[in-house]
């Protein structure tokens, strides 16, 4: 396995490494620091001497290129990742639980318009935001998940309520939102999730779908149709400008990974965090808006325990990628099972699953993972993954690309 596919991270390696982010629009001055962070997150670490605590996050993986990511946007995304790391670290530094740190970090990313979760969620085929999230406590293996919700500002909070205030593990759709009301979690108007960038991403996806459905000899969609109006506030009501699928044509594009509506890159949008607290307990959480133009109530791996989210007393994992593959190969649990039953070091277990098991079948994406000694792994088989780490020293390190 080449070193380019070994993004292993140990806290001992990163002590003293700091990420200094300039204000939005001043990314040029940070290029040297960003390059150092990219390099630090890809070096093979020395053996660990003793258990430590910390937090790892991700903001999605995919074909993320420097050419399509402006310096201003890169700086803003690095800043958001750093803020999430600092929010989780603030919990851990006070002796807080890993579960609280994971929740705090993910909430920051859900509130950012730059990531496909919460505020920045993509639109489904009907012009509606459908949100999924999951959370798992490694100490007790308690877990909670929600899928297909439309009015929950921070789905990770509702997933935690499912875990702690119900006898269930997963709730979906209207039932999950009824439970939220019963728990006193306020529901927000669907307009809260609207961003012009994500809406235009849906329009491009629909145009591509229409072009694929054009019968031979017919004129293709030229993209000159009148501007569309913003989506309705009522979930499930399709935009009036959207044409129905052509007879006999399957909307294949809505069943495949989409394209990032801002950068044009092929990207799997998800956010996640894993943490080890000072008591040695692990937790993992993941939140997503799914795929642009998804249909038929499609649910990916993020809210499925063992696929996109998993934690036990030895290992915690949050995944990002083409969810169907992560579900079929139970990626998160597979990594932890290799640690448990084969006694593999965490980085080796994670790399085998991402670069061997998944790569052989065409599954694209990556994971972040921690073990009970604070060892960290961040393997991904795409060209980039938004990711970051913070340890006891409080120095956040963020990286995006495959190469420094």
C-alpha positions as CSV (number, residue, x, y, z in Angstrom):
1,X,0.0,0.0,0.0
2,X,1.5,3.3,-1.0
3,X,2.2,6.0,1.5
4,X,-0.2,8.3,-0.3
5,X,-3.0,6.1,1.0
6,X,-1.8,6.2,4.6
7,X,-3.3,9.3,6.2
8,X,-2.6,8.0,9.8
9,X,-2.6,10.4,12.6
10,X,-1.4,10.1,16.2
11,X,-1.6,12.8,18.7
12,X,2.0,12.4,19.7
13,X,3.0,13.4,16.2
14,X,0.9,16.5,16.1
15,X,1.9,18.1,19.5
16,X,2.7,21.7,18.9
17,X,1.2,21.8,15.4
18,X,-1.1,24.7,15.2
19,X,-3.5,25.9,12.4
20,X,-3.5,29.6,12.0
21,X,-6.4,30.7,9.9
22,X,-6.6,34.3,8.5
23,X,-9.9,36.0,8.1
24,X,-12.1,35.1,5.2
25,X,-10.5,36.4,1.9
26,X,-6.9,36.2,3.3
27,X,-6.2,32.5,2.5
28,X,-3.1,33.2,0.5
29,X,-1.1,34.0,3.6
30,X,-2.1,30.6,5.1
31,X,-0.8,28.5,2.2
32,X,2.4,27.5,4.1
33,X,0.6,26.6,7.3
34,X,-2.1,24.7,5.4
35,X,0.6,22.7,3.6
36,X,2.2,21.8,6.9
37,X,-1.1,20.6,8.2
38,X,-1.7,18.5,5.1
39,X,1.7,16.9,5.5
40,X,1.2,16.3,9.2
41,X,-2.0,14.4,8.6
42,X,-0.3,12.1,6.2
43,X,2.9,11.1,8.1
44,X,3.3,7.6,9.6
45,X,3.5,8.0,13.3
46,X,5.9,6.6,15.9
47,X,4.6,4.1,18.5
48,X,2.4,5.5,21.2
49,X,3.7,5.7,24.7
50,X,0.5,6.2,26.7
51,X,-3.3,6.8,26.2
52,X,-4.3,10.3,25.4
53,X,-7.6,12.1,24.6
54,X,-8.7,14.1,21.6
55,X,-11.2,14.6,18.8
56,X,-11.2,13.9,15.0
57,X,-13.8,15.3,12.5
58,X,-14.6,15.1,8.9
59,X,-16.7,17.2,6.5
60,X,-17.1,14.8,3.6
61,X,-14.9,13.1,1.0
62,X,-14.8,13.0,-2.8
63,X,-13.0,14.3,-5.8
64,X,-12.0,17.6,-4.2
65,X,-9.5,19.5,-6.3
66,X,-7.5,22.7,-5.6
67,X,-8.5,24.0,-9.0
68,X,-12.2,24.1,-8.1
69,X,-11.9,25.3,-4.6
70,X,-11.3,29.0,-4.4
71,X,-8.8,30.3,-1.7
72,X,-11.6,32.2,0.0
73,X,-13.9,29.2,0.2
74,X,-11.0,27.0,1.3
75,X,-10.2,29.4,4.1
76,X,-13.8,29.6,5.2
77,X,-14.2,25.8,5.3
78,X,-10.9,25.4,7.2
79,X,-12.2,28.0,9.7
80,X,-15.4,26.1,10.2
81,X,-13.6,22.8,10.7
82,X,-11.3,24.5,13.2
83,X,-14.3,25.9,15.1
84,X,-15.8,22.5,15.3
85,X,-12.6,21.1,16.7
86,X,-12.3,23.8,19.3
87,X,-15.9,23.3,20.3
88,X,-15.3,19.6,21.0
89,X,-12.0,20.3,22.7
90,X,-13.6,22.7,25.1
91,X,-15.8,19.9,26.3
92,X,-13.0,17.3,26.6
93,X,-10.6,19.8,28.3
94,X,-13.0,20.2,31.2
95,X,-13.3,16.5,31.7
96,X,-16.5,16.2,29.7
97,X,-17.8,13.1,28.0
98,X,-16.8,12.0,24.5
99,X,-20.5,11.9,23.6
100,X,-20.8,15.6,24.5
101,X,-17.7,16.5,22.5
102,X,-18.9,14.7,19.4
103,X,-22.3,16.4,19.6
104,X,-20.7,19.9,20.1
105,X,-18.4,19.4,17.1
106,X,-21.1,18.1,14.8
107,X,-23.5,20.9,15.8
108,X,-21.0,23.5,14.5
109,X,-20.8,21.8,11.1
110,X,-24.6,21.4,10.9
111,X,-24.9,25.1,11.4
112,X,-22.4,25.9,8.6
113,X,-23.7,26.4,5.0
114,X,-20.4,24.9,3.7
115,X,-21.1,21.3,4.6
116,X,-23.9,18.9,3.5
117,X,-25.6,18.6,6.9
118,X,-28.1,20.9,8.6
119,X,-28.1,24.4,7.2
120,X,-26.0,23.4,4.2
121,X,-28.0,20.2,3.3
122,X,-28.6,19.4,-0.4
123,X,-32.0,19.1,-1.9
124,X,-33.7,15.9,-2.9
125,X,-35.6,15.4,-6.2
126,X,-38.7,17.2,-4.9
127,X,-36.8,20.3,-3.8
128,X,-36.9,19.3,-0.1
129,X,-34.1,18.8,2.4
130,X,-34.0,15.4,4.0
131,X,-31.7,15.0,7.0
132,X,-30.1,12.0,8.7
133,X,-27.9,11.6,11.8
134,X,-26.7,9.0,14.2
135,X,-24.8,9.0,17.5
136,X,-23.3,6.1,19.5
137,X,-21.7,5.8,23.0
138,X,-18.8,3.4,22.9
139,X,-18.9,2.8,26.7
140,X,-22.5,1.5,26.7
141,X,-23.1,0.9,23.0
142,X,-26.3,2.9,23.3
143,X,-27.2,4.5,20.0
144,X,-29.7,6.8,18.5
145,X,-30.5,7.7,14.9
146,X,-33.0,9.7,12.8
147,X,-33.6,9.7,9.0
148,X,-35.6,11.7,6.6
149,X,-36.4,14.6,8.9
150,X,-37.3,18.0,7.4
151,X,-37.6,20.5,10.2
152,X,-34.8,19.7,12.7
153,X,-32.1,22.4,12.9
154,X,-29.6,20.0,14.4
155,X,-30.4,16.4,13.7
156,X,-27.6,15.2,15.9
157,X,-29.4,16.6,18.9
158,X,-32.6,14.6,18.0
159,X,-30.5,11.4,17.4
160,X,-29.2,11.9,21.0
161,X,-32.7,12.3,22.3
162,X,-33.7,9.0,20.6
163,X,-30.8,7.3,22.3
164,X,-31.4,8.7,25.8
165,X,-35.1,9.3,26.0
166,X,-36.6,6.4,24.1
167,X,-36.3,2.6,24.0
168,X,-35.6,2.8,20.3
169,X,-32.4,3.2,18.1
170,X,-33.9,4.8,14.9
171,X,-36.9,7.0,14.1
172,X,-37.8,8.3,10.7
173,X,-39.7,11.1,9.0
174,X,-42.9,12.4,10.6
175,X,-42.6,10.1,13.5
176,X,-39.2,11.4,14.4
177,X,-40.4,15.0,14.2
178,X,-43.4,14.1,16.4
179,X,-41.0,12.7,18.9
180,X,-39.0,15.9,18.7
181,X,-42.1,18.0,19.5
182,X,-42.8,15.7,22.5
183,X,-39.2,16.3,23.7
184,X,-39.5,20.0,23.4
185,X,-37.1,20.3,20.5
186,X,-38.3,23.2,18.3
187,X,-39.0,22.6,14.6
188,X,-37.8,25.1,12.1
189,X,-39.4,26.2,8.9
190,X,-38.1,24.4,5.9
191,X,-36.8,27.7,4.5
192,X,-34.1,27.7,7.2
193,X,-32.2,25.1,5.2
194,X,-32.4,26.9,1.9
195,X,-29.1,28.1,0.3
196,X,-28.9,29.3,-3.3
197,X,-25.8,27.2,-4.0
198,X,-27.5,23.9,-3.0
199,X,-30.7,24.9,-4.9
200,X,-28.7,25.6,-8.1
201,X,-27.0,22.3,-7.6
202,X,-30.4,20.6,-7.7
203,X,-31.3,22.5,-10.9
204,X,-28.1,21.3,-12.6
205,X,-28.8,17.7,-11.5
206,X,-32.4,17.9,-12.9
207,X,-31.1,19.3,-16.2
208,X,-28.7,16.4,-16.5
209,X,-31.5,14.0,-15.7
210,X,-33.7,15.5,-18.4
211,X,-30.9,15.4,-20.9
212,X,-30.4,11.7,-20.3
213,X,-34.1,11.1,-20.7
214,X,-34.3,12.9,-24.1
215,X,-35.3,10.3,-26.9
216,X,-32.7,9.8,-29.7
217,X,-33.0,12.6,-32.3
218,X,-34.6,15.1,-30.0
219,X,-33.1,18.4,-29.1
220,X,-31.2,18.2,-25.8
221,X,-31.8,20.5,-22.8
222,X,-29.7,23.6,-23.6
223,X,-30.0,25.0,-20.1
224,X,-31.8,28.1,-21.3
225,X,-35.1,27.4,-19.6
226,X,-36.6,30.2,-17.4
227,X,-35.2,30.7,-13.9
228,X,-36.8,28.4,-11.3
229,X,-38.3,29.7,-8.1
230,X,-37.1,28.7,-4.6
231,X,-38.5,25.5,-3.1
232,X,-41.8,25.5,-1.2
233,X,-41.7,25.5,2.6
234,X,-43.9,22.4,2.8
235,X,-41.9,19.2,2.6
236,X,-43.1,16.7,-0.1
237,X,-44.5,19.4,-2.4
238,X,-42.4,19.4,-5.6
239,X,-41.4,22.7,-7.2
240,X,-43.8,23.7,-9.9
241,X,-41.0,24.2,-12.4
242,X,-39.9,20.6,-12.3
243,X,-41.0,18.4,-15.2
244,X,-42.0,14.8,-14.5
245,X,-39.6,12.0,-15.5
246,X,-39.9,10.8,-19.1
247,X,-42.2,7.7,-19.5
248,X,-40.2,4.5,-19.2
249,X,-37.1,6.4,-18.0
250,X,-35.5,5.6,-14.7
251,X,-34.1,8.7,-12.9
252,X,-30.7,7.1,-12.7
253,X,-28.9,10.3,-11.8
254,X,-30.8,10.5,-8.6
255,X,-29.6,7.1,-7.6
256,X,-25.9,7.9,-8.1
257,X,-23.5,10.1,-6.2
258,X,-24.0,13.7,-7.1
259,X,-21.7,16.7,-7.8
260,X,-20.9,19.4,-5.4
261,X,-23.1,22.3,-6.5
262,X,-20.4,24.9,-5.6
263,X,-17.1,23.5,-6.8
264,X,-18.4,21.1,-9.5
265,X,-16.4,18.4,-7.8
266,X,-17.7,14.8,-7.2
267,X,-18.3,14.9,-3.5
268,X,-20.0,12.8,-0.8
269,X,-21.3,15.3,1.7
270,X,-21.4,14.2,5.3
271,X,-20.0,15.5,8.6
272,X,-18.9,13.4,11.5
273,X,-16.8,13.3,14.7
274,X,-15.2,10.7,16.9
275,X,-13.8,11.4,20.3
276,X,-11.9,9.9,23.2
277,X,-12.4,11.5,26.6
278,X,-10.2,11.7,29.7
279,X,-11.9,8.7,31.2
280,X,-11.0,6.6,28.1
281,X,-14.5,6.4,26.6
282,X,-15.2,6.7,22.9
283,X,-18.1,8.0,21.0
284,X,-19.0,8.6,17.3
285,X,-21.5,10.6,15.4
286,X,-22.4,11.4,11.8
287,X,-24.9,13.8,10.1
288,X,-25.8,14.4,6.5
289,X,-28.2,15.8,4.0
290,X,-27.7,12.8,1.7
291,X,-27.3,13.1,-2.1
292,X,-28.4,15.9,-4.4
293,X,-31.6,14.8,-6.3
294,X,-32.1,11.7,-4.3
295,X,-35.5,10.0,-4.6
296,X,-37.9,7.5,-3.1
297,X,-36.9,8.3,0.5
298,X,-33.4,7.0,0.0
299,X,-31.4,6.7,3.2
300,X,-27.6,6.3,3.2
301,X,-25.2,4.9,5.6
302,X,-24.8,7.8,8.0
303,X,-27.7,7.0,10.4
304,X,-27.2,3.2,10.2
305,X,-25.3,1.9,13.1
306,X,-22.4,-0.3,12.0
307,X,-22.4,1.1,8.5
308,X,-21.6,4.9,8.7
309,X,-21.5,5.2,12.5
310,X,-20.2,2.9,15.2
311,X,-18.5,3.0,18.6
312,X,-17.5,0.4,21.2
313,X,-15.1,0.3,24.1
314,X,-12.1,-0.2,21.7
315,X,-12.9,1.7,18.6
316,X,-15.1,4.5,17.2
317,X,-15.7,5.3,13.5
318,X,-17.6,7.9,11.4
319,X,-17.8,7.4,7.6
320,X,-18.3,9.5,4.5
321,X,-18.7,8.1,1.0
322,X,-21.0,6.3,-1.4
323,X,-23.4,5.1,1.3
324,X,-24.7,2.1,-0.5
325,X,-21.3,0.5,-0.4
326,X,-20.7,1.4,3.3
327,X,-24.1,-0.2,4.1
328,X,-23.4,-3.4,2.2
329,X,-19.9,-3.9,3.7
330,X,-20.8,-2.6,7.2
331,X,-17.7,-0.5,7.0
332,X,-17.7,1.1,10.5
333,X,-18.3,-2.1,12.3
334,X,-15.9,-4.0,10.1
335,X,-13.0,-1.7,11.0
336,X,-13.8,-2.1,14.8
337,X,-14.3,-5.9,14.4
338,X,-10.8,-6.2,12.9
339,X,-9.4,-4.3,15.9
340,X,-11.3,-6.5,18.3
341,X,-11.0,-10.0,16.7
342,X,-7.8,-9.8,14.7
343,X,-6.0,-7.5,17.2
344,X,-5.0,-5.2,14.3
345,X,-3.7,-1.7,15.0
346,X,-6.5,0.8,14.2
347,X,-4.7,2.4,11.2
348,X,-4.1,-1.0,9.6
349,X,-7.7,-2.1,10.1
350,X,-9.1,1.1,8.7
351,X,-6.8,1.1,5.7
352,X,-7.6,-2.5,4.8
353,X,-11.3,-1.8,4.7
354,X,-11.0,1.5,2.8
355,X,-8.2,0.7,0.3
356,X,-8.8,-3.1,-0.1
357,X,-12.3,-4.2,0.7
358,X,-14.1,-1.1,-0.6
359,X,-11.7,-0.2,-3.4
360,X,-12.1,-3.6,-5.0
361,X,-15.9,-3.2,-5.4
362,X,-15.8,0.5,-6.4
363,X,-16.8,1.9,-3.1
364,X,-15.5,5.5,-2.7
365,X,-15.1,7.5,0.4
366,X,-13.3,7.5,3.7
367,X,-13.5,7.3,7.5
368,X,-12.2,8.9,10.7
369,X,-11.5,6.6,13.6
370,X,-10.0,6.5,17.1
371,X,-9.1,3.7,19.4
372,X,-9.1,3.6,23.2
373,X,-5.5,4.6,23.4
374,X,-6.0,7.7,21.2
375,X,-4.6,6.3,18.0
376,X,-6.2,7.9,15.0
377,X,-6.8,6.9,11.4
378,X,-8.2,9.0,8.5
379,X,-7.9,6.8,5.4
380,X,-9.8,7.7,2.2
381,X,-9.7,6.4,-1.4
382,X,-10.9,9.6,-3.1
383,X,-8.7,12.6,-3.9
384,X,-9.8,14.6,-0.9
385,X,-11.5,14.5,2.5
386,X,-12.3,17.5,4.7
387,X,-10.8,16.4,8.0
388,X,-9.2,17.6,11.2
389,X,-7.7,16.6,14.6
390,X,-7.2,18.2,18.0
391,X,-5.5,16.7,21.0
392,X,-4.7,17.6,24.6
393,X,-2.6,20.6,23.6
394,X,-5.6,22.3,21.9
395,X,-3.8,22.8,18.7
396,X,-6.2,22.1,15.8
397,X,-4.9,20.6,12.5
398,X,-7.0,20.6,9.4
399,X,-6.4,19.1,5.9
400,X,-8.4,18.7,2.7
401,X,-6.4,17.2,-0.1
402,X,-4.8,13.9,-0.8
403,X,-1.4,15.5,-1.2
404,X,0.1,18.3,1.0
